[in-house]
Amino acid sequence: MRKRTAGVGRDDQPPPRSSNNSNLRTVTTVTYGECQKNQALHLGGSCMDGCGEFMASGPEGSASAMICAACGCHRSFHKRIVSVQLVCDCSYSPTTSGSSRV
């Protein structure tokens, strides 16, 4: 049997970009979707419970925040969804060249 090795890296960090504009930044948001825990693994079968979205059982930072309130399993069984947005922190104010205010 052949062993599988997985690459070590952070999924939530986009690759660094070279940019001349220091006003650009990336905002990474991580959410957890449907549960992918195989509930019938001990029986030799395959059955997903159908929990549609992770809902924390407790407040952020506590141990119960890692447990889903809907299905009772750990957050790591839920599909991880990472969204990265490029945000510009610039304020645009149009210049009025050639016009005068009276």
ABEGO torsion letter per residue (X at the ends): XBBBBBBBBBAABBBBBBBABAABBBBBBBBBBBBABBAAAAAGBBBBAGBABBBBABBBGBAAAABBAAAGBBAAABBBBBBBBBBBBBBBBBBBBGBBBX
